[in-house]
């Protein structure tokens, strides 16, 4: 665990030092669980957005995008259930005066048992080498089976409590498991209470009871209330999807590490409208499709895992999380949910408008079912950033810090570096800069020795360094250095656009 903490501290330090993420209002000692994206962080964040948007909207002819308002009529949140039921079960430790989510305490306890299973598997792997069969081991080893039974029993009790909102049962489960406060180390817990996550505000004087407004806790409802607008104006046929990237706000009492759990965050969501009865087939499709999207980033498959929900929301008939192994363990990265017809039905009820689709093939109208994919942009940023950041041992015994971002996501695609600040090299470098900057984000750097400049670019994830030297003036070629391999090759200046296009291209295609 100490190693994980060290890794995470390095991630936080690196993000701030190189201009990716800053604590919000830092000169005033910061604001809890609120962060600002710096100059490089903004570029990386925008590139992630474009990567997601391209894969959803550009590569699917039956998916379109919208951008709904943050402020919406308060009846929307009444219809969606957020006003009455958007709660987290919270529990306090009387000794430390710290507050925790009861469900997170239980999930973390389960994760510790899962770590024990992993350790048993790792030991067996070392013992048997290539002959090790993990599937056979976990299904036959007595210690692993014991741990797995413990996990299954906990999950069963946990799901039973959550399904009926049994807060007393949640507390008893915490007590029975011997879960202690991470700060005080005691089990002196209060009762579990529900805490609403909605941010309320006022906006002038409007009709009826609409003077109280809410900062939206999710972007999905903006899609649902625009279902008919999009379907009719775009002449969309079932199945079709509506995608959106937007800010959401939650009154998080228990804010988590760094940018993992924030009070203000961005979501990338897509609601896919399907014919009733086909929803589980489409759920399976999007579950697999979304994992392929993540794997296309080049991150190893063992960093991801599915977590099928045992406790389903009252409106859902299937739900799965794609979890990522962050420096602090496996946590949710993206959720895929089969929401049935709950949302459109509720908004029909509260608005008095029929939110239905006329299916010409069936010659009937119905309320579509919905498959939702929802991914946190900030969590995705942290996942990609933390995995990419590493220290490498070089052949000469030295080390370098490198941010091995996929080229398409990197803030700068290339750095233009004159070898020295004389002999016409800066002027030539500027010419190359002007030739390429309309197609790519570039950085010009002429300060310090070339080796130091290479290391700076490695640290911010720049995939290619283009060095202008004295030979450039003679033969019109430059040295292009690859970030990951550190290999160098001479490339003609007039071939640079084609070279970069060949090496920096979309990583997701249908």
N, C-alpha and C positions, 0 to 999 in steps of 0.2 A: 504493500500500500504506500509505503514511503517513496518508493520509486515512482509510482503513479503521481503522487503529489509533486515530486520534483519535475516530472515531465510536464505536468500542468502549469507549474510556476514558470517554466521555461516558455511555454506557449503564450502565457499572459504577458511575460516580459518582452518577448520577441514582437508580439502584436503591437505593443505600445511603442517600443523603440524604433520600429521601422514605419510607423504611421498607418497601421491597419485599424486599430481600435483604441479609443481613449475612454476613460471613465467620464461620464457626463458631468459637467459643472465641476471639474476637478479642482479648479482654483478656489472653490467654495467647499472643499472637502467632499465633493461628489454627491450623487443622489443614488440611493440604493437600487440596484438592479436596472439601471438605465445607462446606456452606453452610446457613444458617438463613433461613427465610422470615419476614420481618417482618410487621407488622400489615396492611399493604396487600397485600404479596405473598401472604399466606395467603388473603386474600379473592379475589384474582385467580386463584390456583392452584385454589381450590375451585370457582370459576365455570367454569374450563376443564374441570375434572372433570365438573361437571354438564352442560356442553355436550356433551361426549363421551358421557357415560352416557345422556343423553336421546336422542341420535342413534342409539345402538346398541340400548339396551334398550327405551326407551319407544316409539320409532318402528318397531321391528321386533317383531312378535308372536312370532317364532320365535327370539328371542335373549333369554336370561336372564342374570342376574349372580350371581356368588358372591364370597366373600372367604376365600381359603384361608390357612392359617397360614404364617408365615415359616419355622418349623422343620418339617421333614419327615423321614421315614425316610431314612437315607443311601443305601439301595438305590435310591431314586428317582433320585438323581444318578448312580449307577452305570449304571442302565438308560438314562438319557437321554444318556449319553456325556460328561457334564460332568467327572466325576472323571478320566477318561483323556485327554480330547481338548479341553477347554475352554481353549485356549491362544491367546496372541498371539505372533507372531514379533517378537522384539526384537533390536535391534542397538545397540551402544555406540560412541561416538566416543572414541578413546583420548586425544585432546588436551583436549576439553572435559569429559570424564567424564560426559557427558549420554547418556541412554538414549532411544531412539526406537522406535516401531513401524515395522518395515520396510515393511509394506504402506501405512502412512500416508505415509511418505517418497515412495514411488512414486506414490501417488494425488495428492499435492501437486505432484509434478513434472508429472504429466499435466494438472493444473489450470492450471499456468503456460502450457502449450502451448495449452490451450483459451482462455486469456486472450488469447493472440496472435491466435487466430482471431476472437475477439470484437472486438479492436482493428481488425483488417482490415475486418470488417463495419461497425463504427462509422465508419471513415474513408470507406468506400464509401457509406454512408447519407448522410453530409454532402455527398458529391460529387454523388450522383444525386437526392437529395431524395425526393419522393413516387414517383418512377419506380423506386426501388430495389426489386429482387426478391431477397430474402435467399436463398431456396431456390435460385434460379438461380446466384446469386453463389457460394455455398459449394460448388456442384457443378461449377463451371467455373473459378474463380480458381486460378491455378497455386500461389500461396503458401499459400492455404487448403488445397488438396489435398495439398500437401507436409506441412503441419502435421498434417492428418488421418491421412495414412499413417503418420507418426511415432507418433501416438497409437495407431493400430490395431496397429502392430508391438509397441509396449510392452505394450499390454493382452494381446496374444496370448502373449508371453513370461511376463508376470506371471501370467496364468490358468494356464498350463502348470505353472509352479512351485508355485502354491498348490494345484492339484488333486492333486499327488502329494507335497505337503509337502517340496519340494526347497529346503531352507534355503540350501544352497550356491549354488543357482541364483538365489535372491533376492538374496544378497549380490553375486553377479556382475552382476546386472542393475543394482543400485545403483551399482556401480563403473563399468559401461559407460555409464550415463547421466550420469556425472560429478556425482552428487548430493553436496553438501557439507553438513557440519554447520552449522545456522543460527547456532550460537554461535561455534565456532572457525573456521569457513570451510574446514576441511580434509576430506580423504577418508580419514582414517586410521581405518577401521572395523574392528570386531571381527567374528567370525563371527555369523551370525544364530542365536538360540536361542529355544526355546519357553518361555513363562512361563504357568503355570496361574493363572487369575483367581479361583478359588474361595476364599472365606473359610471356614476350618475353626474349629470351637469344640468344647467338651466340654459335655455336659449329664448329670451324674450317672452312675449305673451302671444300664444297661439291658441287655436280653437280647442275646445273640449279639455281633455286632460293631457294634452301634448306638450305642456310647458316643461316637463321633465324629460330630458333626453339622455341617452346613454352612448358612451363611446363604445363602438362595436367590439364585442369580445371575440368575434370570428367574422370572416369575410363571406361565408357561405350564404347567409341570409340575403345579402345583396344580389346574389345570383338567383335565388329562388323567387324573389319578388319581381325579378325581371325576366322570368321564364317566358311568359307570353310575348313580351316585347321582342325578345331575341328570336323566338320561334317564328313569329309572324313576319317581322321585318326581314329576317334572313331566310325565310321559307325553309326552315330546318325540318328534316325528317328524322323520326326516331329510328335508331339510336343516335343521339348527338350530345355534345358536351359544351359546357361554358366554363372557361378558365378565367382566373383572376389572380393578380398579385396585389396585395394591399396591406396596410397597417391594421393591427388589431391591438386591443388594450385589455389587460386583466389586472385586477387589484390583488396582485400576488402578495400574500403575507409571508410566505416562505419562498423568497427568491433564491434561486440556485446559483451554481458556479458560473462566473464570468458571463458569457452571453447565452448560456444554455437555457435559462428560464428568466424571462424579463417581463417587466410591466408593460412595455411597449415593444412590439415585435411585428415582423412581416410574415405573412403566410402566402404560400403558393398553392392555390386550391383549384380543383377541377371537379365539377358536378356533372356526371354523365347520366342522361335521362334514357331509360330503357323501357321496353314493354314488360308489364307485370308477368311474372313467371320465368323471365329470362335473367333476372337479376343475379342469381348465384353463379350462372355461367359467366356473366360479365364481371362479377366480383373476382372470380378466379383469373380472368384475363388481365385485369388491372393489377391484381396482386403480383402476378408474374412480370408484367410489363414494367411496373415501377421498380422492381428489384433490378431488372435489366438496365434501366436508366442509371441507377446508382453504380452498377458494376462497370458500365461504359466509361466511368471516370478513371478506371485503372486501379482502383483500390481493391485489395484482395478480398475474395468472397468470404473468408473467415472473419472479416471485420463486421459482417452483417448477419442478422438472423431474423427469422419471423417470430413474432409472439402473438399467437391466436388468443383472442379475448375469451376468458371464461365468463366474465361478467359483461353482458351486453347492455348497451343503452336501451331504454324501453322501446325506442323506435327502430332498432336495428335487428337484422336477422343474421348478420355475419360481420366480423370485425377482426382485423389483423394490423399489428404494428410491424414496421420494419425498424429494427433496433440496430444501433451502431455502437461499436466499442470505442467510446470516448476515453480520454486519459483517466477518467474516474469510473469507468465500467460501461457495460451495455445499458443504453438508455434509448427511449423512443426517438426516432428521427422522422418517420412518416407514418400516417395512419390511412388505411383503406377500409371504408365502411360501406355496408349495404344498408341504406337508410330507409328502405321501403318507400311508401308514399306519404310518410308522416309529414314532411315539411310542406309540400304543396297542398296537402289536405288541410293542415292547420291554417295556412295562410288563406285558403279558400273560405274556411269557416270564419275567421276573424275579419276578413276584408269584404266578404259577401260576393267576391268575384270567382267565377269558375276557372280554375287553373288546370285545364284539361287539354288533351291532344286528340284530334280526330285522326284516326288511323285509317287511311283509305284502303289499305289491304284487308283489314278486318271489317271495314265499314262500321266502325263504332268509335265512341269517345271514351277515354279513360284517363285517370290520373297516373302519369308515369311514375315508375320507381326510379330511385336514384342510387348510383354508385359514386362515392366520394373518395377522391385522393387528396390528402392535405399534408403538406410538408412545411415545416418551419424554415424560413430562409436563413434566419440567424443560426439555427442549429446546423443547417447544411454548411454554412460558412465555417463554423467551428469544426465540424467533422472533416471537411476538406483541408482546412488549415492545419489542424493538429496532426493529421496523418502525414501531410506533406513535409512538415518540419522535422528535420533530422540532422544529426551530426555524423559526418562521414570521415573515416580514417583513410588517409591517402597513402600512396605507395612510399612517399618520402618520409612518412612518420607524422606528418602534420595532419591537422583536422580542418574541416570546413563546415560551416553551417549552411545548409541548402534547403530551400523551400521548393520541393519538387511538385509544383502545381501542374496540372494538365495545361498544355500550351494555350488552348482555347480559353482557359479561365484566367490566365496570368494577367496581372494589372498592366504590365508592359510586355509587349511581344518581343521587343528587341531593344538593346541599348547601342547607341552610336558612340564609339570611343575613338577619338584621335589619339595616336600613340604618344605624341608630345604636343605641347601648345605652341608650335612654331613651324616654320618651313611650309606654310600653306595647308597643313593637315587639318586644323580646325575648320578652315573654309571649305575644304573638300567634304569633311564630315557633315557640315551644315547642308551642303548640296544633297547628300544622300538622305539626310533627315527630311528635307523638303520633298524629296521624291516619294518617300514612303509614308509620311505622316497622315496623309488623307485616307489611307487604308488601315493603318495600324497605330495603336498607342505605342509611342516610343519615348525613350529617355536619352538625353544627351548628357554625357559626363566626361569632363576633361581633367578633373582634379585627382591628384595622387598617382602613384605608380599603377601600371596596368594590372598587376596582380591584385592589388587592393580593390580596384574597380571591379574586377571579375568577382571577387568575394562579396562585394556589396550587391551586385546583381544576383548572385546565387542566393543571397539571404532574402531577397524580396521576390524571388521566383521567376526572374526574367529568363525565358528559355534560350535566347540567342544574344550573343554579343558580337557586334560588327566593328572590327578594329580597322582603322585607317592608318596606314604606315607609309613610309617613303616609297615603297614599291608601288603603292596605289597610284601615285602620281605618274609612274612610268608605264604600268600595264593595265591600269583601270580595274584592278581586282582588290578585294578586301579579304581579311581573315574573318571567318564566321566560326564562333566557338559555341558548341552545344553545352548547355547547362548540366545535363545529366551525365553525359559521357566525358565531358571536358575535351573532347576531340575537336580539332581545328581543321578547316579546309579553306582553300582559296576559291572565291566565287567572284565572277565578273559582276561589276556593279549593275549592268543592264539586266542581269539574270536574278538580281536580288528579289524583285517582286514575285517572280515565279518560284524561287526557292522558299520564301516565307509562306506563300500560298500552299505549297506542297506540304510543308511541315506544320502549318497552323491551320487546321481545317476542322469543321464540325466533328464532334466525337460521337454524336448520336444521329443515326439515320434510319428511317423506316425502310 
